[in-house]
Amino acid sequence: MTNKVWVYIDQFRGTVTPASWESVGVARTLADQMGTGVTALVFGQGVENLAQESLTYGADTVKLCDDATLADFRIEPYAALFSKLIADEKPDIVLGPTNSRGRDLFATASVDMGTGAIVDATAMELQDGIVHVTRPVYAGKLLSTVICKEHRPQFITLRPRAFPVPEPRIGRDGEITKVEPVMAEDDINTKVVDYVVEEGQVSLDGAGIIVSGGRGVNGPEGFEPVRQLAKVLGGALGASRAAVDAGWIPYAHQVGQTGKVVSPDLYIAAGISGAIQHQAGMRTAKVILAINKDPEAPIFNLAHYGVVGDLFDIVPALTEAFKERLGK
């Protein structure tokens, strides 16, 4: 019997995106309700260990393609293989994480398969075989329920940290099937030349704590106290679009509608007024602390805690307090 619920395991250089395990947990719940199984898709090079790990998190079977053409994520070979496997076995539901790779892959495959793709799911409910997906709209001000009523499969990507990571069951067994790539290297137009790595930086993707700076930092050097607070907390460094557009910090740090959408346990906004585009990227954080000199800044309407004052006084004081509390 072909498993009707599939999940794509996103990884970068052998490290799995945590939202992939969240996706496996949701897939397991849906499959149990449908009386079927979960198939995980693991693509890459040197990733056989991830196939076994997928079983421990709840997959029943794994389709593994371990090949040099898949060492780096490139949409041509990944989408060709992804779409072929789905076309051959016709699952009802395919899940994966909402990130740049997930969006790219699921959007391409939905065109290949002539179906829809629902992104950024924050809740799901199965009704008569149709997944009713809750997702934010209008910059996160409202929640909508979306379905893919007729066409299959139902492609759905999950917002990172919106669902719990299932407890792994060490020793859980299942079937691992090796599959061949669809494209040869000579047929792939895109080539990965190199990566630029920021040493010591915590990625915004899946970060539990994020400290962000905005226009109020007044320049590139103004991010230093914000960076130090993030470092002490073991968190990621974020920024508003205004700070990125001013050239004070690279785009990779941008949080917002045109940057990264994040859902940390704690989000500290320092010198950020809180434009609706920024709120769209962080409003689902569990706890939001805003620091701003303007008591009328829109960010205070969203924040759970607010401090009116100069970030250059408050942020260093917080850093010292946390150093003492955390013993650093």
Secondary structure, DSSP 4 states (H G I P E B T S, - for coil): ---SEEEEE-EETTEE-HHHHHHHHHHHHHHHHHT--EEEEEEESS-HHHHHHHHHTT-SEEEEEE-GGGSS--HHHHHHHHHHHHHHH--SEEEEE-SHHHHHHHHHHHHHHT--EEEEESEEEEETTEEEEEEEETTTTEEEEE---SSSSEEEEEPTTSSPPPPP-TT---EEEE---SS-GGG-----------TTPPPSTT-SEEEEE-GGG-SGGGHHHHHHHHHHHT-EEEE-HHHHHTTSS-GGGBBSTTSB----SEEEEES----HHHHHHHTT-SEEEEEES-TT-THHHH-SEEEES-HHHHHHHHHHHHHHHHT-
